[in-house]
Amino acid sequence: MPTVLKSATPTETVRIERTEVSQRVSSILDDIRDRGDAAVREWSTNLDNWNPDSFRLSPERIAEIIASVPQQVIDDIEFVQAQVRAFAQRQLESMSEFEMETLPGVRLGQKHIPIGRVGAYVPGGRYPLTASAHMTIVTAKVAGVPSVAACTPPIRGEVPAATIAAMHMAGADEIYLLGGVQAIGTLALGTETVAPADLLAGPGNAYVAEAKRQLFGEVGIDLFAGPTEILVIADDAADPFVVAVDLLSQAEHGPDSPAVLITTSAELGARVIEHIDTILVDMPTKDMAEPAWRNHGEVIVVDSREEAYALADTYASEHVEVLTENPREALAAMRNYGGLFLGEGTCVSYGDKVIGTNHVLPTRGSARYTGGLWVGKYLKTVTYSEVTNEASSALLGEVCGRAARVELFEGHARSGDVRAAKFGGKSLEWSDALASAAAQ
């Protein structure tokens, strides 16, 4: 039976806040639908105090901004994008197109077509998430997306130069200095000056996430995103200070970010809590990390690693860090997580910033049914079929007629009947058809 050393105590205002967010987002999106560019400009002015002559950055302005970025930052962006690009390329190579013959002259195939236009959102605000440019834009370009429009907000009226550099170096075709719901609405719905996207990608705050949720269906999205999550599995081989640091590394994302420790050692759990209390005293991001830990932090003691893996799977956390004697054991033992980070030499922050796997991952339990953003999200996997053998078409027509009438679809049945009649007398024998299917 698990022992709880620290439980989460979330506030009761969450549901009210979600309702207010939903209503505000809906009104902004409706305004953009009705008034286009004028609405976007008005909301940008009101919410971000940002009203430039053009939200889109010209090539000359982009070059000017990049020239202001220190060379070490440029070099680091190049390094990280190379990691992301290499991993995305390997993902692409793992996806196979094929064509097979199921009956004589019956060819079925699968191919991958890149999304035509993607809208990438790179968050700003308190934290300019430069790495999101790598994750959303580089991956889209590896997939072959021909047009990527990317938005990032100004930060307190200033241009986030490193983020603009990252967006350009990642391959963005259009860059807009525009944030929040007004950016998401512009990308998804289009205006007089911006073409609508087919898919939206990238993380953001509660308003951005809600805007994507409301627009899903009109446009594709990468994921339904919530607050960043971390879950650490640790045994008595783990360093409690490292565990504490790693939990707080994700708690600093926001005051509603869950940070959970599941451990086989009550002593380690207690020491982690002590370290966190000490670290928080002078942590620069204490205003975010402290309420996140206070209201959403958990420490649970279990009897075995097997029990830890099973309990962790019920959380289906965005990030699962395994700090145990044999971390690779979790690869076979677990099934519900966005990203798995194995051993003390690895950490969630590597995944967020530098290692090459994508940091846009499922939250709020959605890892039960989906993985994170990857190159395949930017590809439509489609099928095609072709029948050139008349005998095969006659056989399929006969079966189609019978099968459709079982379902009372007379029109479907007649499509089969026409071909059975036209190619009648040339039908395959059942035994030949079954033998052909078995051979596939």
C-alpha positions as a printed NumPy array, in Angstrom:
array([[  0.   ,   0.   ,   0.   ],
       [  1.509,   3.374,  -1.002],
       [  2.42 ,   5.836,   1.745],
       [  1.894,   9.529,   0.992],
       [  4.581,  11.825,   2.404],
       [  3.211,  14.871,   0.585],
       [ -0.097,  15.211,  -1.229],
       [ -1.324,  17.749,  -3.748],
       [ -3.753,  20.395,  -2.526],
       [ -4.95 ,  22.156,  -5.682],
       [ -6.994,  25.302,  -5.279],
       [-10.742,  25.314,  -5.904],
       [-10.598,  28.188,  -8.388],
       [ -9.364,  26.096, -11.322],
       [-12.817,  25.364, -12.768],
       [-13.863,  29.015, -12.513],
       [-10.632,  30.148, -14.163],
       [-11.109,  27.668, -17.023],
       [-14.612,  29.015, -17.661],
       [-13.354,  32.589, -17.726],
       [-10.499,  31.648, -20.057],
       [-12.876,  29.818, -22.395],
       [-15.251,  32.775, -22.63 ],
       [-12.47 ,  35.286, -23.215],
       [-10.864,  33.141, -25.906],
       [-14.186,  32.62 , -27.675],
       [-14.859,  36.358, -27.843],
       [-11.401,  37.104, -29.286],
       [-11.682,  34.385, -31.938],
       [-15.177,  35.535, -32.95 ],
       [-13.868,  39.075, -33.302],
       [-11.013,  37.917, -35.543],
       [-13.489,  35.965, -37.693],
       [-15.608,  39.088, -38.109],
       [-13.007,  41.837, -38.461],
       [ -9.764,  40.131, -39.483],
       [ -6.629,  42.266, -39.344],
       [ -8.368,  45.126, -37.541],
       [ -9.365,  42.837, -34.681],
       [ -5.898,  41.307, -34.467],
       [ -4.312,  44.753, -34.236],
       [ -6.782,  45.915, -31.593],
       [ -6.28 ,  42.862, -29.385],
       [ -2.5  ,  43.044, -29.754],
       [ -2.588,  46.688, -28.7  ],
       [ -4.87 ,  46.04 , -25.739],
       [ -3.231,  42.86 , -24.457],
       [  0.437,  43.28 , -25.371],
       [  0.693,  47.033, -25.989],
       [  2.108,  46.063, -29.373],
       [  1.006,  47.91 , -32.52 ],
       [  3.78 ,  47.95 , -35.143],
       [  3.314,  48.98 , -38.762],
       [  3.453,  45.296, -39.699],
       [  3.379,  42.228, -37.475],
       [  5.3  ,  40.293, -40.122],
       [  9.06 ,  40.749, -39.981],
       [ 10.734,  41.536, -43.292],
       [ 13.874,  39.656, -44.384],
       [ 15.888,  42.821, -43.727],
       [ 14.486,  43.191, -40.218],
       [ 15.134,  39.502, -39.478],
       [ 18.748,  39.869, -40.592],
       [ 19.117,  42.944, -38.409],
       [ 17.709,  41.117, -35.373],
       [ 19.922,  38.064, -35.878],
       [ 22.989,  40.301, -36.146],
       [ 22.273,  41.52 , -32.602],
       [ 22.386,  37.994, -31.139],
       [ 25.709,  36.901, -29.56 ],
       [ 27.646,  34.366, -31.635],
       [ 27.64 ,  31.82 , -28.807],
       [ 23.84 ,  31.886, -28.789],
       [ 23.786,  31.369, -32.568],
       [ 26.239,  28.483, -32.253],
       [ 24.14 ,  26.87 , -29.523],
       [ 20.978,  27.215, -31.611],
       [ 22.75 ,  25.534, -34.521],
       [ 23.885,  22.701, -32.247],
       [ 20.45 ,  22.055, -30.779],
       [ 18.678,  22.287, -34.126],
       [ 21.125,  19.737, -35.518],
       [ 20.096,  17.332, -32.73 ],
       [ 16.392,  17.895, -33.35 ],
       [ 16.811,  17.615, -37.117],
       [ 18.768,  14.363, -36.899],
       [ 16.167,  12.725, -34.67 ],
       [ 13.259,  13.934, -36.816],
       [ 15.04 ,  12.696, -39.958],
       [ 15.432,   9.26 , -38.396],
       [ 11.736,   9.265, -37.517],
       [ 10.905,  10.12 , -41.12 ],
       [ 13.063,   7.283, -42.393],
       [ 11.195,   4.856, -40.13 ],
       [  7.914,   5.581, -41.942],
       [  7.378,   3.327, -44.929],
       [  5.389,   3.888, -48.075],
       [  4.308,   0.68 , -49.793],
       [  2.172,  -0.879, -52.48 ],
       [  0.855,  -4.451, -52.386],
       [ -1.194,  -6.696, -54.679],
       [ -3.987,  -8.39 , -52.713],
       [ -5.651, -10.112, -55.707],
       [ -4.547, -10.307, -59.324],
       [ -4.539,  -6.708, -60.567],
       [ -5.718,  -5.28 , -57.243],
       [ -3.107,  -2.855, -55.933],
       [ -3.413,  -1.094, -52.582],
       [ -0.914,   1.469, -51.374],
       [  0.082,   3.885, -48.65 ],
       [  1.93 ,   7.159, -49.021],
       [  2.792,  10.163, -46.846],
       [  1.902,  13.704, -47.918],
       [  3.222,  16.716, -45.969],
       [  0.678,  19.151, -44.522],
       [  0.415,  22.144, -46.861],
       [  0.734,  24.972, -44.353],
       [  1.585,  24.911, -40.657],
       [  1.168,  27.618, -38.05 ],
       [  3.886,  27.365, -35.385],
       [  3.501,  29.159, -32.07 ],
       [  6.644,  29.888, -30.064],
       [  5.733,  31.163, -26.57 ],
       [  7.199,  34.288, -25.039],
       [  5.834,  36.262, -22.124],
       [  7.786,  35.538, -18.958],
       [  9.839,  32.802, -20.606],
       [ 10.95 ,  33.155, -24.249],
       [ 10.858,  29.456, -25.175],
       [ 13.395,  29.575, -27.974],
       [ 13.554,  25.771, -28.012],
       [  9.94 ,  25.583, -29.193],
       [ 11.104,  27.01 , -32.513],
       [ 13.349,  23.985, -32.967],
       [ 10.643,  21.524, -31.995],
       [  7.824,  22.897, -34.137],
       [  9.549,  24.383, -37.182],
       [ 12.582,  22.129, -37.721],
       [ 10.399,  19.022, -37.422],
       [  7.856,  20.443, -39.88 ],
       [ 10.567,  21.211, -42.413],
       [ 12.072,  17.712, -42.092],
       [  8.599,  16.37 , -42.874],
       [  8.574,  18.457, -46.054],
       [  5.982,  21.09 , -45.093],
       [  6.289,  23.756, -47.81 ],
       [  4.935,  26.702, -45.809],
       [  5.47 ,  27.422, -42.103],
       [  4.147,  30.654, -40.602],
       [  5.514,  31.228, -37.101],
       [  4.4  ,  33.62 , -34.369],
       [  6.068,  34.701, -31.149],
       [  5.021,  37.568, -28.858],
       [  7.032,  40.641, -27.977],
       [  8.4  ,  40.551, -24.428],
       [  7.444,  43.709, -22.546],
       [  7.534,  45.626, -25.795],
       [ 10.923,  44.257, -26.851],
       [ 11.847,  41.967, -29.74 ],
       [ 12.955,  38.509, -28.494],
       [ 16.033,  38.413, -30.708],
       [ 17.254,  34.899, -29.889],
       [ 13.778,  33.477, -30.543],
       [ 13.545,  35.257, -33.901],
       [ 16.981,  33.882, -34.798],
       [ 15.889,  30.371, -33.864],
       [ 12.686,  30.646, -35.913],
       [ 14.582,  31.852, -38.968],
       [ 17.361,  29.273, -38.621],
       [ 14.741,  26.532, -38.2  ],
       [ 13.305,  27.407, -41.615],
       [ 10.186,  29.495, -40.94 ],
       [  8.852,  30.968, -44.176],
       [  6.99 ,  33.801, -42.424],
       [  7.718,  35.254, -38.973],
       [  5.188,  37.387, -37.112],
       [  5.837,  39.261, -33.883],
       [  2.426,  38.518, -32.433],
       [  1.312,  36.597, -29.362],
       [ -1.544,  35.007, -27.489],
       [ -5.006,  34.188, -28.756],
       [ -4.706,  36.846, -31.447],
       [ -1.713,  34.973, -32.893],
       [ -3.462,  31.608, -32.777],
       [ -6.581,  33.1  , -34.35 ],
       [ -4.541,  34.734, -37.106],
       [ -2.68 ,  31.521, -37.917],
       [ -5.768,  29.314, -37.874],
       [ -8.442,  31.539, -39.391],
       [ -6.366,  33.765, -41.638],
       [ -6.967,  37.458, -42.251],
       [ -6.738,  39.815, -45.198],
       [ -2.94 ,  39.614, -45.03 ],
       [ -2.247,  36.155, -43.561],
       [ -3.211,  32.856, -45.186],
       [ -4.857,  30.287, -42.869],
       [ -2.864,  27.271, -41.739],
       [ -3.912,  23.645, -41.987],
       [ -2.379,  22.656, -38.647],
       [ -1.286,  24.498, -35.491],
       [  1.691,  23.378, -33.426],
       [  3.48 ,  24.59 , -30.339],
       [  2.914,  25.075, -26.606],
       [  1.529,  28.137, -24.846],
       [ -0.31 ,  29.426, -21.805],
       [ -3.884,  28.561, -20.82 ],
       [ -5.308,  31.043, -23.342],
       [ -3.254,  29.661, -26.224],
       [ -4.18 ,  26.097, -25.278],
       [ -7.865,  26.99 , -25.084],
       [ -7.735,  28.761, -28.44 ],
       [ -6.265,  25.646, -30.042],
       [ -8.937,  23.511, -28.389],
       [-11.754,  25.714, -29.701],
       [-10.301,  25.796, -33.216],
       [ -9.683,  22.036, -33.454],
       [-11.742,  20.679, -36.318],
       [-11.495,  23.847, -38.371],
       [ -7.752,  23.291, -38.244],
       [ -5.571,  20.444, -37.037],
       [ -3.575,  20.765, -33.845],
       [ -0.588,  18.942, -32.444],
       [ -1.889,  18.271, -28.911],
       [ -4.339,  19.444, -26.288],
       [ -1.806,  20.992, -23.935],
       [ -1.998,  21.643, -20.205],
       [  0.493,  22.662, -17.515],
       [  3.948,  21.086, -17.683],
       [  4.268,  17.883, -15.627],
       [  7.139,  15.886, -14.173],
       [  7.087,  12.531, -12.412],
       [ 10.289,  11.069, -10.972],
       [ 10.672,   7.391, -10.11 ],
       [ 13.539,   6.883,  -7.672],
       [ 14.918,   4.117,  -5.471],
       [ 17.527,   4.287,  -2.723],
       [ 20.285,   4.498,  -5.376],
       [ 19.129,   7.992,  -6.347],
       [ 20.695,  11.242,  -5.153],
       [ 17.958,  13.135,  -3.268],
       [ 19.465,  16.514,  -4.147],
       [ 19.363,  15.675,  -7.872],
       [ 15.756,  14.519,  -7.51 ],
       [ 14.824,  17.784,  -5.761],
       [ 16.533,  19.924,  -8.396],
       [ 14.856,  18.039, -11.235],
       [ 11.376,  18.293,  -9.693],
       [ 11.75 ,  22.05 ,  -9.315],
       [ 13.162,  22.38 , -12.833],
       [  9.673,  21.703, -14.17 ],
       [  7.705,  23.278, -11.312],
       [  9.146,  26.649, -12.389],
       [  7.11 ,  26.496, -15.612],
       [  4.049,  27.731, -13.743],
       [  2.12 ,  27.671, -10.472],
       [ -0.096,  24.831, -11.712],
       [  2.683,  22.461, -12.843],
       [  2.501,  19.063, -11.078],
       [  5.765,  17.645,  -9.699],
       [  5.481,  14.075,  -8.418],
       [  7.997,  11.738,  -6.799],
       [  7.296,   8.012,  -6.521],
       [ 10.008,   6.261,  -4.537],
       [ 10.753,   2.949,  -2.875],
       [ 12.639,   4.776,  -0.089],
       [ 10.843,   6.751,   2.599],
       [ 14.189,   8.178,   3.684],
       [ 14.925,   9.479,   0.196],
       [ 11.428,  10.969,  -0.047],
       [ 11.874,  12.86 ,   3.206],
       [ 15.276,  14.172,   2.175],
       [ 13.925,  15.336,  -1.183],
       [ 11.252,  17.365,   0.613],
       [ 13.92 ,  18.927,   2.848],
       [ 16.112,  19.823,  -0.142],
       [ 13.18 ,  21.392,  -1.977],
       [ 12.284,  23.545,   1.027],
       [ 15.9  ,  24.746,   1.164],
       [ 16.284,  25.369,  -2.569],
       [ 13.033,  27.331,  -2.808],
       [ 14.208,  29.983,  -0.339],
       [ 16.334,  31.828,  -2.898],
       [ 15.282,  30.211,  -6.176],
       [ 14.945,  32.991,  -8.819],
       [ 11.743,  31.428, -10.151],
       [ 10.298,  30.856,  -6.676],
       [  7.107,  32.763,  -7.533],
       [  6.211,  29.96 ,  -9.95 ],
       [  7.934,  26.939,  -8.438],
       [  6.797,  27.423,  -4.846],
       [  3.014,  27.43 ,  -5.453],
       [  3.429,  24.61 ,  -7.98 ],
       [  5.189,  22.484,  -5.36 ],
       [  2.868,  23.549,  -2.537],
       [ -0.38 ,  22.87 ,  -4.404],
       [  0.597,  20.218,  -6.959],
       [  3.651,  18.494,  -5.526],
       [  3.425,  14.888,  -4.34 ],
       [  5.767,  12.386,  -2.705],
       [  4.581,   8.78 ,  -2.552],
       [  6.431,   5.787,  -1.11 ],
       [  5.793,   2.315,  -2.578],
       [  7.132,  -1.131,  -1.762],
       [  8.873,  -1.966,  -5.059],
       [  9.967,  -0.598,  -8.41 ],
       [  7.253,  -2.7  , -10.067],
       [  4.661,  -0.927,  -7.932],
       [  6.27 ,   2.397,  -8.797],
       [  6.006,   1.737, -12.531],
       [  2.378,   0.659, -12.216],
       [  1.462,   3.73 , -10.172],
       [  3.347,   6.029, -12.557],
       [  1.348,   4.616, -15.465],
       [ -1.879,   5.789, -13.803],
       [ -0.556,   9.368, -13.886],
       [  0.382,   9.137, -17.593],
       [  2.705,  12.073, -16.963],
       [  4.174,  14.319, -19.637],
       [  7.728,  13.691, -18.408],
       [  8.853,  10.609, -16.482],
       [ 12.388,  10.607, -15.131],
       [ 13.743,   7.272, -13.895],
       [ 16.517,   7.58 , -11.3  ],
       [ 16.961,   3.974, -10.211],
       [ 19.629,   1.319, -10.084],
       [ 18.452,  -0.089, -13.422],
       [ 16.627,   2.725, -15.267],
       [ 16.25 ,   0.899, -18.599],
       [ 13.969,  -1.541, -16.796],
       [ 11.245,   1.113, -17.195],
       [ 11.305,   0.762, -20.981],
       [  9.653,  -2.649, -20.722],
       [  7.66 ,  -1.977, -17.563],
       [  5.889,   1.274, -18.5  ],
       [  3.43 ,   2.267, -21.209],
       [  1.915,   5.688, -20.313],
       [  4.231,   8.689, -20.606],
       [  5.016,  11.525, -22.977],
       [  8.789,  11.239, -22.726],
       [ 10.96 ,   8.873, -20.698],
       [ 14.295,  10.066, -19.296],
       [ 16.524,   7.256, -18.088],
       [ 19.244,   7.555, -15.47 ],
       [ 21.043,  10.337, -13.631],
       [ 22.994,  11.338, -16.73 ],
       [ 19.712,  12.348, -18.357],
       [ 17.13 ,  14.888, -17.241],
       [ 13.859,  16.365, -18.443],
       [ 15.593,  19.695, -19.029],
       [ 17.759,  18.016, -21.688],
       [ 14.582,  17.016, -23.488],
       [ 13.184,  20.526, -23.123],
       [ 16.257,  22.284, -24.458],
       [ 19.036,  20.338, -26.143],
       [ 18.963,  16.577, -26.616],
       [ 16.926,  16.284, -29.821],
       [ 13.689,  14.531, -28.88 ],
       [ 10.612,  16.739, -29.193],
       [  9.5  ,  18.649, -26.115],
       [  5.883,  19.158, -27.23 ],
       [  4.368,  16.283, -25.24 ],
       [  0.958,  15.109, -23.962],
       [ -0.305,  16.375, -20.587],
       [ -3.305,  15.839, -18.302],
       [ -3.29 ,  12.087, -18.767],
       [ -3.455,  12.167, -22.558],
       [ -0.279,  10.074, -22.702],
       [ -2.708,   7.172, -22.227],
       [ -3.671,   7.491, -25.888],
       [ -1.1  ,   9.621, -27.697],
       [  2.565,  10.407, -27.919],
       [  4.071,  13.835, -28.458],
       [  4.764,  15.986, -31.494],
       [  6.865,  14.179, -34.081],
       [  7.622,  14.307, -37.774],
       [  4.62 ,  12.083, -38.536],
       [  2.242,  14.728, -37.161],
       [  3.108,  16.909, -40.131],
       [  2.362,  14.131, -42.607],
       [ -0.975,  12.835, -43.831],
       [ -0.753,   9.067, -44.237],
       [ -3.141,   8.337, -47.094],
       [ -4.12 ,   5.255, -49.045],
       [ -4.937,   4.517, -52.674],
       [ -6.342,   1.562, -54.594],
       [ -6.442,   0.403, -58.184],
       [ -8.113,  -2.608, -59.849],
       [ -6.919,  -3.442, -63.357],
       [ -7.907,  -7.129, -63.529],
       [-11.5  ,  -7.63 , -64.731],
       [-11.925, -10.986, -63.025],
       [-10.873,  -9.495, -59.698],
       [-13.249,  -6.553, -60.171],
       [-16.12 ,  -8.946, -60.939],
       [-15.467, -10.917, -57.768],
       [-15.223,  -7.758, -55.651],
       [-18.436,  -6.478, -57.245],
       [-20.334,  -9.639, -56.335],
       [-19.143,  -9.529, -52.724],
       [-19.765,  -5.752, -52.504],
       [-23.357,  -6.193, -53.659],
       [-24.087,  -8.821, -51.038],
       [-22.245,  -7.024, -48.228],
       [-23.9  ,  -3.658, -48.947],
       [-27.411,  -5.16 , -48.954],
       [-26.808,  -6.675, -45.526],
       [-26.363,  -3.061, -44.379],
       [-29.336,  -1.843, -46.495],
       [-27.108,   0.343, -48.708],
       [-28.696,  -0.27 , -52.101],
       [-26.698,   2.434, -53.856],
       [-23.437,   0.896, -52.714],
       [-24.659,  -2.521, -53.796],
       [-25.451,  -1.291, -57.3  ],
       [-21.926,   0.11 , -57.699],
       [-20.704,  -3.443, -57.122],
       [-23.458,  -4.925, -59.306],
       [-22.471,  -2.757, -62.28 ],
       [-18.945,  -4.108, -62.254],
       [-20.01 ,  -7.678, -61.581],
       [-22.308,  -7.455, -64.613],
       [-19.837,  -5.655, -66.849],
       [-17.057,  -8.113, -66.129],
       [-19.412, -11.076, -65.592],
       [-18.128, -14.493, -66.465],
       [-14.606, -13.427, -65.635],
       [-14.834, -13.697, -61.868],
       [-12.052, -15.352, -59.938],
       [-12.736, -18.627, -58.221],
       [-13.17 , -18.321, -54.471],
       [-10.307, -20.694, -53.879],
       [ -7.971, -18.599, -56.003],
       [ -9.023, -15.407, -54.23 ],
       [ -8.525, -16.902, -50.78 ],
       [ -5.137, -18.314, -51.778],
       [ -4.071, -14.901, -53.072],
       [ -5.141, -13.193, -49.831],
       [ -3.357, -15.796, -47.705],
       [ -0.144, -15.227, -49.623],
       [  0.051, -11.549, -48.634]])
